[in-house]
Amino acid sequence: MTALTRPLRGVLTSLAWVLNTIFWTTPLYVLVVLKALIPSTKFRDWCSAVMVRIGENWILCNSKGLEILQNIRYHVHLPDTLRYDRSYLVVSNHQSWVDIVVLQRVLTKRIPFLRFFLKNELRYVPLLGGAWKALDFPFMKRHSKAYLEKHPEKRGEDLAETKRACDKLAGKKISILNFLEGTRITPEKHRKQNSPFANLLPPKAGGVAFVLQAMGQQFDSLLDVTIYYPEGSPTLWGLFTDRVHDIVVEVKQLQIPPELLAGDYFANEEFRVRVQNWIKDLWQEKDRRIDSWKSKNAHV
């Protein structure tokens, strides 16, 4: 691959994604306007269903573009029990923005439309911000500890925002993705957080506990996803410029322990420890799997 070819592939892939985004967000925004103007509940429900199909088609076209323009081999291990008419809580390790692309490529049309929590600032991204809002992606406000010390009246605001987002999805067949590490892993973050895991950051249980408290009865099961890049954690530009050739994805379907569906994570210390231990066990097993893949240099 020449030095010229890779940048050219990157430009072509970027252009294809931009044009694809414009193509699919145009009818989506038309439906947003119609949904706002026509008060019929039945019509609005129809609009919401069509908008989800638009979102799925946008993802499928992006994936097809990567297939045509890049040389990526996916090594995917999925349970054969996944259903489009079931609801799932999806958790995954987090290394790169590429993780979102990978998860969408692997899970779209196999389970309900995958939604994930977004930082509140992302609602202002051109085209995509309004699309995410229209598709009921939950936005979260995260205040720093220093900010809350100056503005104690803001405590609990982020949880209230999450609760409102969850309420909008109540009763629907959904898939909610949560990156439990809270941020993308880097060597510096791994060292700074003094992680007990070789390949992962320590998971944060609060977010998933709150989702379970708000929507736990809605989920049929948990999908525990482990993503591994044999060539190292990629950037999105690296993906677009043919620097990612192998991606390993393993999805395990697990039952959510019933005792974790009823309890107050923030008020009950015993319940909080129980949730943290359950997530810690998931992360220890995930860490061992990545270690095994690394030792074999395998695409299993």
N, C-alpha and C positions, 0 to 999 in steps of 0.2 A: 504494500500500500504506500504510494508516494506521499510526500508531504503535502502536495497540492490536493490529492484525492480526498484526504480526510477532512480538511476544511470545507471542501466543496460538498461533501456528504453532509457535514454539519449545517451548512447554509441551506441546502435543499430540504433537509429534515425539518429545520426550524421554519422554513417557509411553508412547508406542507402542513405543519401543525397550526401555524397562524391562519392559513386559509381554511383549514378544517374547522377551527374554532369560530371563525366568522360565519362559515356556512351553517353550522348547527346552532349558534347562539341567535342568529337572525330570527328563525321561526320560534325559538324559545321566548325571546323578548316580545314577539307578537302575542304569544299566549299569555305572557305576564300581564300585558295591557288588557286583553280580553277578559282575563280572570278577575282583574280589578274592576272592570266596567259592568260585567254581567253578574248580578247577585245570586244567581241560581246555584244552590249547593251541588246539585247533580252535575251542572256544567263545570263548576270549579274542580270537582273531583276528577272529571274527565280530563281537564287541562293538566292537572297534576300528574295523572297517569301518562299522558302524552309527553310531558316534559321529562319524565323519567326515561322514556324510550329515546328521546332526543339525546339525553345525557349518555345513555348506553351506546348509542350509535356514534357519538363523538369519540368515545373511548375505543370502540372497535375499529374506527377509521384510523385513529392514532396508532393503534397496535399494528394494523395492516401496513401503514406507512413505514414503521420501523422494520417490519418483516421484509419489505421490498428494498429499503435503502441501507439496511445494516446486516451484519452477519452474526446474529445472536442465536445461541443454542440455549433453550430453556430445558432444564431438568426438573420436572415438576412431579411431585407425589401428592395426589389428592385422594381423600376418601371417596368411595363411590356412592355415599349416602347424602351428598349435598343436594339440596332442593331449592328451586326458585320460589316455592310457596311456603318457605319456613323463614324464621327470623334468627339472626346470629349476632353474637358479640364476637368481634374479631380482634385479637391482640397480636402484635408483631414486634420483633426487634427493629431498630431504626438506625440506618447507617447513612442514608442519602435521600435526596429528593427522588432519586430513581426508584426508591421503594414504592412510592405511590403508583408509578407507571407499571411496575412489576405486579403489584397487587391487583390493580385494575385489569391488567391483561390476563391474569390467571383466574380471577374470580367473577368477572363480568359475565352475566347470563347464566352462571352456575348457581348464584345465590342472588337475593334481592340487591338492588342498586346499592353500591358501597358508599356510605357517607362517613366522614371523619371530622373531628373537631378542628376548627381553624382559628388562628389568632384573629382577633377583632379587626386588626389593621388590614387584613387581606380582603375584607369586603369592598375595599376601594380599588382593587386591581381592575384595570380596564377589561371589559367584556366578562371576564371570569368571576369577578366579585359579585355582580348582579346575578349571574347564572347560578353560582353556589347558593345565594340567598333564595332564589326562586326554587331551587331543588331541595330546600330545607336542610342544607348543611348547617350544623350547629356552630355558631361563633362563640368564642370564649374571651372574656376580658381577664387578663392575668395581671394583678397588681403586685409589684415587688414588695418585699418586707419593709424596705425603707419608706416606700410610698404609703403603706398602711400605717406605719408609725406616725406619719404626718397627718394622715386622713383616716382615723379609726372608723369613721362613719361609713367607709367603703368596704369594711370587712363583710364578707358573705355575698358581695355583689356578684362575684364570678360564679358562685354556686347557684345563685338565683337565676343568672343568665343561662346556665346549663340546664336548670330545671325547666325554664320556659322553652328551650330548644327541644328537650326531651318530650314535653307535653305536646308539641306540634306533631310528633311522630307516633304518639300513642295510638294503639289499635291497628297500625299498619304492619305489613310484612317488610321488615327492614334488616339491614346489615350495618352495624356501627363499628367502625375501626378505632382502636385506641392504641397509640404507641406508648407503652407503659414507661419507657425511659424518659419521656417528656421532651427529648431533644435528640438530635443526630449525634452518634458517637464519634469522637475524635480522640487521638492519643492524649491530648491535653485534658479534655473533660474526664477521660478514664482515670488519669492520674490525680486530677484535682478532687474527684469524687471518691477517691480511694476505693474503687470498685472491687468487690470480692470475686467478680467474674472475669475470666480471661478475655472474653470476646464481647461483653455487654456492659452497659451502664446499670447501676442499681435501678430496679423498677419502682415506680411510684404508684402506690395502691389507691390513693385517694380518688383519682378520677374515675377509675373503673368501679370502685366501690359505690360512688355516687350514681353512676349509670345503672348499676345493679339495683340500687335502692329505688331509683326512679322508674326503671323499665324492666327489672329482672324477670318478672313473670312473663314478659313478652318474648323472651329469647328461648328458642328451642335447645340451643347448645352453644358452646364456646368453640371457636376455631382458633387454634394456637398455631400461628404462622412463623416459620423460621426462614429467613432469607440469607443466603450466603453468596458472596461474589469471590470466586477463586482467584481472580486477578486483583483483588483489593477493592475497597469501597470506591465506587465511581461517582463522578459528577454528571449532571444532566448533559453538559456539553460533551463529556467523554462518551456518553451513550450515543449522542448524535453523530460523533466523529469516528465511529467504528473502533472504539477502544474497549468495548465490553463484548466479550465473545461467549461467555458461559455464565448462566445465572441458575442457582439451585434454589428451589422453593419446596418446602415441605409443609403440608397442612395437616394438623391433627384435630380431629373432632372429639371434644370432651364434654361430658355433662357438667353443668355448673352445680356445685354442691348446694342442695336446697337450703342448708343452714346459712348460706351466704346471701340469700335473697331477702332475709328479714333481719334487720338490725341497723343501728345508727353508727356509721363508721366514725363520725366525729365526736360523738358523745359517749360511746360505749368502748372502753379500752379493751375489754376482753374480745369483743367482736372485731375491733380494729386489728388486734394481734392475729386473730384467726384468718382474716382476709390477707394480711401481709405474709403469713406463713404459706398460704395456698399459692400466692403469686411467686414467692421465693422458690417454692418447689418447681413451678413451671419454668422459672428462669434458670435454675440449676440444670434441669434436663435439657433446656435449649442450649446452654453453654457447652454441655457435654457433646451434643450432636454436632455443633460447629467444630469443636476440637477434633472429633472423629473424622469429619470431612477434611479438615486441614491435614491431619496426619496421613490420610490416604491420598491426599491431593485428588479427591474423588468428585465426580459429578453425580452423586447418588441422589 
